[in-house]
Amino acid sequence: METGRGESTVAGFLPDARVIRYRHAIAGSIALCCAMGAVRAEDAPQVTNLAPVYVSPAPLPGIGLDAAILPYQAQTLRYDEQRDSAGNLVGVMGNRLTGVNTNEVQGSPFQTDVTFHGFRASPTLGAAQGISVYLDGVRVNEPFGDIVAWDLLPEFAFDSVTLLPGANPVFGPNTLGGALVLTTKSGLTSPGFDADVSYGSYARKRTDLSYGAGNAQGWHVYVAGTYFNENGWRRDSPGRLGNLFVKFGRQRERNDWDVSAIQGSSRLSGNGLLPGTRYDDGEGAFEPGLYQHDRRAIYTAPDITRSQVSQLALHDTYRFSEDTALTALAYTRHTRRDTVNGDVNDDYQDFIDRCGAGYDSGGTPLDASCDVSRNQAGALPTGVLNTTQNRQQGQGAGFNLGTKAGGHQIALGATFDRSTVRYAQFTQDAWIAEGNRTVQGDHAAPVEFFSGVQGDSRAIGLYATDTWAVGASTHFTGSLRWNDLRLRSQLANADDGEQPSQLDTFRKLNPSLGITQAVGRWVLFVNASQSNRAPSVIELGCADAGQPCRLPTGLQADPPLRQVVSRNGQLGVRWQDGERLKASAELYRTDNHDDILFLRAPNTQQGYFANVGRTRYQGADLDAGGHEGAWWWHVGYSLLLATYESSGPLQAGERVIDTRPGMRIAGLPRHHLKFTLDWNATSRLTLGGDISTASSSVSNGNEDGRISDDDPEMRADWSTPGYLLLNLRASYALNATWQFYARVDNVFDRRYETYGAVADDALPDGRLVRPQLAPGNAPTTLFVAPGAPRLFTVGVRVHL
């Protein structure tokens, strides 16, 4: 649903802003390529991939450190070598990285929650974030809520993807469960023209194009673009996106520099959870819901997110010697996000809750406050349209000095980041069309300002890390980082207007210490670390149980929140037999102190953020892979025990859960097993497949085994069941230029769910509950995130 309403906002919260159009960025890149006509790909130096895997021990690129001596298990993959396994970055990580799980909460492939060891990198505002994401040294977690917009990343330009586990302090705030480091290609590393064009089920179309060139003088240019469009496998769920990445620079004997730019936009439909099994209070029985009848259905519409990004970054590396290099970064990043969401009106939901007993035989309401005429079914607006506008600007700089001195490899660095945020939310009374559950705005009702926030933040980080080779087989790694964050915010809402500006300061010194010991082909490692996460603007602005807010929409009050402090320990072993076989095993535990969660206020669609004591994420990862002749394989198993470790009330959905130490956290499978096998059947034909299994996961609002606060004896296990998925793929190289491929996801078309939440269903069987016509309440229902059905994809790749 398109809407241009609300563009002019209250109190200057969202001034009009120009965004560079996508076609202008394309024209600029073409002009750049023409200007680089003298740069010839055939003159580019050849790049050789060495057997050891080197990882930068800091956010900014520097002198790489052999991953074999790290006191934790880093996972690195070359993105081009893994793209056959899935349709985008999130899918590749879900299939190939041990410990990674995905929740299809929104139903769009680019709006997926990614969890690693229980911590999230999510595009959903209000989700508890715990993974830092870096693109060429630029932190791309958005300032407002630390969300990660997967749809705005230039995937086709990716060279490598590295996932570092644990509360690594060097990677800054919010690195509670890990850091995801993405690096891009250049004209030197990826010369020539590449194209990847694919078509799949539900009219899913994707085109990726890139061109890279370099010459003997070190000049290089690289341009990559993506266009994606689909109808969506769920009904009325189209999505499209386009992005462009340009990098231009020069590599010399002592000095490397490059300038890169990103321009992207998207319009995605993420229609959220579907009502499944419900409990009929009158019959005392469980009945199937909309999901069981049609897993492609949507609950209410519209649910549209439009996003744009513009980013410019400058990198410069100066090598004083072979063992000492200084890297500097400066960037500016602008993002824009507009949403429109249709839902059941809060006032009407309250009417259902109060008036479910209905009316007597004479038409008199049993509750006097429910005096609505039996002939006026629509006396109260049944729906509401929530629209939001979010504008963010960020600038930053940093440097990293890496050097080797004797047995020490040292990195010293500093980062500076500042951002401004302007956010506003509007509401309009609406009606729900019961046939297709579409929420349509009431033309007679005004679009009203509901709440907003404007503010800015300044973050300074100072870090140092040293890996000390005590001997040929023993390495100590110590790290230290000081974080200083100052956040100024000013809230406004419809009732109270603008509130006084507030300044919050959060500081923390975080250490890390680890050791590796090599014994023949075995490497033993142990590591202990600490990191912190300061509350974001959205959390500080919605932290009062007495004035809950509507996510991702409302901000009502501003009591203080404490920053989250994570303490992590890792113990493991690695083993390697050349390039033929690699294996690792790791035990880990992370304790979050003063964890911040979004708690749902009872009997309302609203909630608030609060510190909830302590949570724990512990488990084990087993990883092995290798090749034998024409066969390549990989297996990864992860065990995750995610629990609350403090007692107290947890408001989830329509429930109030009395947490206790050891109670499982919702939405996280305990067991996850992945197996990948590829066979080079001939020199041109490759066949492969993936098997992914996940155990059951607890549903939000059912952590204590109950489904209702009104009936304490009513118990049911509403966990989402485990599942097993098989994906198959094949590729055929006609020659060095042309390659054809095909992929089938979810071969057996398994019906599965990746997340569940207990809530009241005001639209059972698609019909709105109307107690003014007949007695009835919104039944308690398990809402689920349906997994994608069988999907076919065919495509062709061209390299010139």
N, C-alpha and C positions, 0 to 999 in steps of 0.2 A: 504494500500500500504506500503510495507516494504522499508526502505531505510537505508543504513548505511553510506551515504555520509555526509561529513561535520563533522566527528568525530574529526578530527584534525583541530583546529581552529586557528584564527588569534590572535597574541599577547598574547597567553597563556590564553585566556578567558575561555576555557573549557578544562583543562587538563584531561587526561584519568583517570578514577576513577573506582575502583572495587566496586561492589555491591554484598552483600551476597545473594546467590541464595536461592530461596524459599525452595527447597528440603533440603538444608543444615540446615535451621531453623527447618524444620520438624524433621530431624534426631536429632538435639539437644534437641528438646522437648521430643522426645521418650526416649532419654538417661536420661533426667531429671526425667521423670516419673518412670523409672526403679530405679533410685537412691532413689526415695521416696517410695520404696516398703514397708517400715516400717510404712508409714503414712496411716492409715486405715480410710476410710470414716465413718465407723460405730462408731469410737471413737470421731467424731467431735462434738463440742458443738452445741446444738440446737439454732437456731436464731428465735426470735419472732418479728414480725412487730407490732409496737405500733400504736395506733390510731392517735396521733399527727404526723404531717409531719414536720420534722426538716430540715432546710436549712442552709448551711454554708454561713455566711455573707461575705466571702472572697474567693479569687480564690483557696487557699490551704485548704484542709480539716482541720477542727478544732472543737471547741465546737459548736454543732448545735444550731440553734435558731428556736424556734417554728414559723412556717410560719404564724400563726394566729396573731402575733404581729408585722409583717413586715409592713412598711408604703407603700407597693405596693403589687400587686397581683402576686405571684409566681405560676407557673404551674409545677407540678411534676407528673410523671407517672413511674410506674414500667415497664420496657421495655418488659419483658417476658409476662406480662399480656395484652399487646397491640399488639403483633406481628401478631395476627390473622387478624388485620384490614388492613395490607398492606405488601408489599414484602420487604421493607427496612426502615431504619430510617427516610429518607426524607418523605416517604409515611405515616408513623405513625404520624409524626409531622403535616403533612398536613391534616390528618383526625381528629386528637384528640386535637390539641392545638389551642385555640382560638386566632385569630389575625394572624395566620400563613397562608401564601399563597405560592403556588409553581408555577414557570414558567418553562415549558419544552422547554427551548430555544434550547438545544442541542439534545433533543430526546432520550437521554440515561437515565435510571432511577438513575444512579449514577453521572450524570452531571446536576443536576437540581438546578436552582436558588431558594433559600428559602428566603422569605421576612417575616418580623415580624414588624408590625406597619409601614411598608413602607421601612424598612432598610434591607439590603441584607447580606446573608451569601452565597457566590456563588463560584463555581469553575472556573468562567470565568474571565480571566485576563482582567482588564480594567473596570469591573463592580464596582460601588461605594459601597464599603463594609462598614458595620456599626454594625456588631454583632461579639462579641468575643466568641470563642468556646474553651472550656477547657476540656481536658480529664485527669482525676485524677490529676488536678492541672497544667498540661502542656498545654500551649496555643498552639493550633494546626493551627491557622491562619498562612499561610506561609509568611515568611519575604518579599518575592517578590510579592507585590500587595495585601497582606492580604487575599488571596483566601483561601477557605476551600475545601479540597479534600475529599469529602464524600466517595469516593471509597477506601481510605486508612485507614478508621476507622474500628476497630474490632467490628462490631455490635453485634455479638453473645455473646461477653463478657460483654455487657452492663448490669448493674444492674438498674440504674435509669437515667432519663433524666429530667433536671430541666431548665426551661426557666424563666429568671428574666427580667422584662421589664425596660425600661428607660435608661437614661444616668448615669448608676451607676459608680461613679468614682473609687470605690474600685477595680473593675475588669480591670482597666488599660486602655491604649489607644485603640481606635477603638470601645469602648463600647458606641456607640451613641444611638442605639435603643434597646439594650438588651445584655444579656450574656446567652449563652447556656452551661450548666455544665453537663458533662457526667461522670458517675462513673462506675467502672468495678466490677465484681464479684471476689470472692476469693474461695479457697478450703473450707473455713469455712462457707461462706454464701451459696455456691452452691455445696454441695458434690454430688458425684455420676457421672455417665456417662449419657450424653444427646446427642441426635442426632435429626436433623430435615432435612428431605430429601424431596424436592418438584420438580415437573415438571409442566410446563405451556405452554401456547400458544407461538408460534414462537420458539419452542425448548428451552424455558427458564428453565434452570436446576440450582438448588442450593442445596448444601450440607453444613450443619453446624454440627460440632462435638465439644464436650467439655467434660472434665473430671476434677473433683475437689475432693480433699481429705484433711482431717485434722485430728489431733489426740489430745488427752487430754493434751499434753505438749505444744500445741499451734502452732506446725508446720503445714504449709499448702502449697498446690500447686494447681494451676489451669491452665489448658491449653485449649484454644479454637481456632478453625480454620474454615475458610469459603472458599468454592470454588463456583464460579458463572460463568455460561456460557450461552449465548443466541445468536440466530440469529438476534434478533432485530426486532421490529414490522415494522420499516421502512426498505425499501429495502437496501441491501448491508450495513447493520449496525450491524455487530456482535460485541459482547463485552464479555470480560472475566476478572475475577479478582480472586485473592487468597490472604488470609492474615492469619497470625498466631499470637496469643497472649499468652504469658506465664507469670504467676505471681508466685513467690515463696517467702515465708517469715515466720515470727513467731509472734504470739500474746501472750504477757505476761501481768502480772498484771499491770505493770507500763509502759512497753515499747512495741510498735508495730513497726515492720519494714517489708518492702517487696521490692523486686526487680521485675520489670516488663519489658518485651521486646515485641516489635511489629516488624514484618517483613511482608511486603505486596508488591504486584505488580498488575498492571492492564493494559489492552489494550482495550480502549473504542473507539467506533465510535460515534461521535456526529455530525450529518450532518446538524445541524442548521435550519435556517428558510427556508420556501418554498414560492415561488412567488404565490400570489393569485390574487385578482381582480386588473386589470390594466386599465389605462386610455389611450385610443387610441386618440392621438392628431389629426390625420387625419380625423377620423370618428366622433370625439367628443363624444365618447361613452365609457361606462365601459364594459369590457369583462372579463369572467372568465379566471383564469390562471391555472397553473400546480396543485395547491392545490385542486381546485374544481374538476379537472379530476381524481386525484389520491393522496389521503392524505398520502399514504405510500411512495410516491416518495421522492427522494433527489434532491437537486438543483445541486450541484457539488460534486465530490468525487476526492480524498480521504479527510477525515477529522478525523485523528486518533491521539489519545493521549495515550502515554505509560508513566506510572508512577511507581515509586518504593519508598518505605519508609523503614527506619531502625531506631528504637527508643529504647533507654534504659533509664529507670527511677528508682530512688531510693527514697523511702519514709520512714521517720522515725518519730514516734510520741512518745514523752515522757510525761507521766502524773505525774506532781508534786503532784497533789491531785485530788480529784473528780471534782474540779472546775477549775483547771488550767492545760493546756496542751500546749506543744511546738511541732509544726510540721515542719519538714524540707524536702526539695525536691531538688534533683539534677538530671539533665537529659541531654542527648545528642540526637539529632534528625538530620537525614540526609534524604533528599528527592531528587529525580531525575525525571525530566519530559521532554519528547521529543515529539514534535508534527510534523505532516506533513499535510499541508492543500492545496488543489487545488482551484484556483480561476481564475477569469477573469483577464488578464494582465492589469495593470494600463495604459500602453501605448496604448493598444488596446481599452480600455474604453475611453481614451482621443480621440483616432481616431474616435470612434463612435460619441462622442459629437461634434467634430469639423466638421465631414464630413457627417452628417446625411442627408444633402440636396442632396447628391449623385452627379450624373454626367449628362451632357446634352446628347442629342440624338447621338452625335458623339463620346461619350466616354470620353470627356474632363471633368475633375473634376471642379465643380463649385467653389471650394476652391483650389487654387494652391498647398497648403500644403498637399492636399489629393491625390497627383499624384501617385496612385497605379494602376497597370495594371488590367484591368477587368478580365484578364485570370489568375491572381495570387491571388486567394482567400486567400491563407495563406501567403501573403507577410510579414505580421506582426505576430509575435507569439500571439496567441489568449489567451493563459493561462499562469499561473505561479504556480510553486510549492514553497510554503513557508515552510521551516523547521526551528524549533527552538530547542535549547538545553538549559536546565536550571538545574543547580546544586546548592543546598542550604544545608548549614550545620549550625546547631544551638546548642548552649549549654546554660544552665541556672541553676540558683539555687534560692531558696527562703525559707523564714521561716514565720511562723504565730504563734504568741503567743496569746492564748485565755484564758481568766480568768473571773470569776464571783466574784465581790466584792460588798457586800451590794446589792443595787438595780441595779447595773451596770453589763452588760456583754460586755466585751471589747475585741477587737482583734487588735493587732499591728503586722505589717508585713513589709517585704521588698522583692523585686524581682530584680533579675539581669538576663538579657538575652543578648546574643550576637549572631550574625549570620554573615555568609559570603555568598555572592551570586555571581554566575558566569553564565552569560546568553549570548547567541549568536543566531543570526537569519541569515539564508541563503536563497537565492532565485535562482531559475533556470527557464529559459524560457521553456514554455511547449505549448502543443496543446490540445484543447478541442475536445474530441470525442462526436459529437452531439447526437449520438444514445442514449448513457447512461450518457452523461455529465461528463464523467471521464476525469480528467486532467492528461495527460501523458507527462512526462519530455522529452525534446528534447535532445537526446543523444549527439548531436553535440554542445549543449550549456553547459557551465561550471556551476558548483554549486558555487555561489559567496557569499562571506561574505557581509552582508548588514549592520548590526549594532550589538552592544553588550554592555554589561556593566559588570563591576566587582566592588565589594565594600563590605563593612562590616558595621554593626551597633552595637551600644551598648545602651541598655535601662536600666535605673534604676528607680524603683518605691518604694516609701515609703508611707504607708497608716496606718490609724487608724480609727476604727469605734467603737461606743459605743451605746448600747441600754440601756436606763435608765428607770427603772420601777418607775415612780413617785408615783404610787399607784397600787392597784390591777387591775385597768382597764385602766390605762393611761401609754403609753410608748413613749418616745422620742428616735429617732435614728439619730445620727449625724456621718458623715464620712468626711474624708479629705484624699486626695492623691496628692503626688508630682510626676510628670513624667518628666524625663530628658532623651531625646533621641538624640544621636549623630550618624550621618549617613555620611559615606565617600563613594564616588562613583567616578568611572572613566569610561567615555563613549568612544566608538569608533564607527566609521561608515566607509563605503566604500570610501566616498569622502574625508574626513578630517583625517582619521586615528585615533590614540589615542588622546583624548583631556586631558587637565590638570585635575588632581584629584581635587575634590571639597568636602568640609566639610560643612555640615548643622547641626545646633543644634536647637532643639525645646524643650521648657520647659513650664510647665503649672501646676498650683495648682488648683485642682478641689474640691469643697465642695458638700455636700449633707445634707439635713435636712428633717426629717419627723416625724409625730406623728400619733399614733393610739389611739382611744378611744372606749372602749367596753361599750355597753349599752344593758344589757341582752344578747340576742343571736346575737345582731348586733355589728359589729365592723366598725367604721368610720376611714378612713385614708387619709392623705394628705402628699405629698412629693415633694420636689424641689431638683434638682440635676444638675450638670454640668460635662461634660466629653469632651475629645478632641481626635482628630486623626491627627497625623502628616502625611505629604505626604510620600508615599512609594517610593522605588527606581524607579519603573516603571513610577510613576507620575512625579517625578523630572526629569527623563530622557526624557520625552516626553511632554514638556510644552510650546512649541513655535508654535504659529499659522503659522508662516512663514516657519517652517520646520516640518510639521506634520509627524506622524509615523503610521505604519501599525500594528494594534493590532491583536494578541498578539505578535507583532514581532519587531517593530522598535523603536529605541531611537535616537533622532537627536539633541536635544538642551536642555539646562539646566537653564532656568531662574528661579527665586525663586517662590515658591508657599507658601502661608500662611497655617498654620494648621487650620483644621476645629474645631470649638468650638460649642458644642451642649448644649442647656439649656432645661431642661425637667421639666414638672410639672404634677403631678398625683393627682386625687381626686376620692375616691371611697368608697364602702361599701361592707362588707361581712356578710353573714348570714348562720348559720349552725344549723341543728337539729340532733345532734348526728352524726352517720354515715349514716343516712337514707336520708338526703337531705342537699345539699350545694348549695349556690348561691352567686354570686358576680356581681358587676357593677362598671365600672371604666371609668373615663374621663381622657384623656391625651393630652398633647401638647409638641412637641419637635421642637425647632427652631435651624436649622443649620446655623451658621454664617461662611462665606467664604467657603461654600461647594465646594468640588472638583468633577467635572464631566468631562467625556470624550466627547469632542465636535468633531463632524465630519467636516473636512475641505470640503468646497463645491467643487463639481465636481471632487471628488477623493475618493478612497477607504481608505484614511488615515485620521488621526485626531490628537488631542492633548488634554492634560489635562489643566484645568484652574479653578481658583476660580470664582464662579458665584454669589456672593452676599449672598442671604439668601433663604433657603427653609424651608417649614413648614410641619410637619406631626402631624395631630391631629385627634382625633376620640373618639370612645367609644367601650368598650368590655362588653358584657353581657354573663355570664357563669352560667350554672346550671346543676346539675346532682345528681343522687341518685339511690336508688333501693327500690323496693316494692315487697316482696315475691321473685318470680323467675324472676322478670324483673329488668334490669339495663339499665339506660338511661343517656344521656348527650346531652346538646344543647349549642352551642356557636355561638354568633352573634358578628360581628365586623363591625364597621363603620370607614372608613379611608378617610380623606380629605388630600391628599398630593398635595401641591401647591408650585409654585415659588412665592416668596414674594419680588422680586426685578425686575427691568426692565433692559433689555439689550438683545443683540443678542445671541441666542442659536443655534449653528450649529449642526443639527441632520440629519443624512443621507445626502441626497442631498439638504436639505432645510436649510434655515436660519430663525429661529423662533424668532420673537420679543416678548420676554417674558414680562409679566406684572403681578403685584400682583394678586393672585387668580387663575392664570392659572394652570390647572392640570398637574401633572407629569405623564409621560407615564408608562404603564405597571402595574398599581396598581388598582385593582377593588375597587370601593367605598364601596360596601356591600359584606359581606361574611357570609353565614349561614351554620352551620354544625350540623347534628343530628345523634346520634348513639343510637341504641337499640339492646339489647341482651336478649334472653329468654332461661332460663334453662328448656327446654321442659321436660326432664327427668334428672335423676341423671347422665346420661351419655351423653345425646344429648343436644348441645347448638346451637341455631340458632340466627343469628344477621345480621345487615346491617348498612350501613352509607349512608346518603344523604348529598351531598355537593353542595351548590349553590354559584355562584359568579356573580356579575353584570358586565356590560361592563367596559372595560378599554381603555384609550386613547392610540393610537399608536404613537410610536416615529416618529417624523416628521410631525405629524398631530395635534399637540397640539393646533394650532390656527385655525383648521378647514379647512386649505388650503392644497393642495397636490402638488403645483408647485410654484416656485418663478418666473417662466417665465410668468405665467398667473395669476395675482393677483385676478382675478374675479372667477377663477376656485376653487370652494369650494365643499367639500364632507366630510361627517362624516365617517371616516375610522377606527372608534373604533372597537376593537374586541368585539363581542356580548357576553352577559352573557350566563351562562349555568347551567344546573342541572344534577348531576350525581348520580346514584344509584349503590352501591356495596353491594353484598350479600355474606354471609359466613356461614359455618356450621362446627361443629367439633363433633366427637364421640369418647368417651373414652372407649375402649374395656375393659381395666382394668387400674391399676395404672401404668402399663409399656407402653402400646400402646395407641396412640391417632391418629386418622385419621381426616383430615380436607380438606375442599375445599373452594375456593373463586372465585367469579366472579366480576371483576371490570368493571365498565361502562356497566351495564347489558343491557341497551337499545342501546348500540353501538352509543351513541351520537357523532356527529361531533362537535368539539369545538376547540377553539384556546385560548392559555394562554398568548400570547404576539404578538404584531404587530409592524412593522417598515416600513416606506416608503423609497423606494430606486428605482433606475433604474434597469430594468431587461434586461441584455444583451443577455439573452437566452429565449426570449418569445417562448412558445410552444416547447422548447427544441432545437430551431434552432438559431445559433449565428447571431446577427445582422451584416450584411456586406454591409455597404453603398457603397463600391466599386463595388458591383454587382447590387444593387437596393437601391433607396433612403429609408432612415429609420433611426430613432433614437431608443435608448433603452427606452421603454415606462415606465412611472412612475407607480410603482406597489406597492401594499401592501403585504409585506412579512410577513408571520405568523408562529408561533410555533404551529404545530398541536398537539392536545392532543391525548393520546393513545386510541386506539379502545377497543372493548370488549376483555378482557383477562381472560382466565381460568387458575386456579392453583389448583393442588391436591397435597397432601403431607401426610407424616406420621412422628410422633414424638415418640421417644423412651426415657424412663427414667429408668435407672438401678441404 
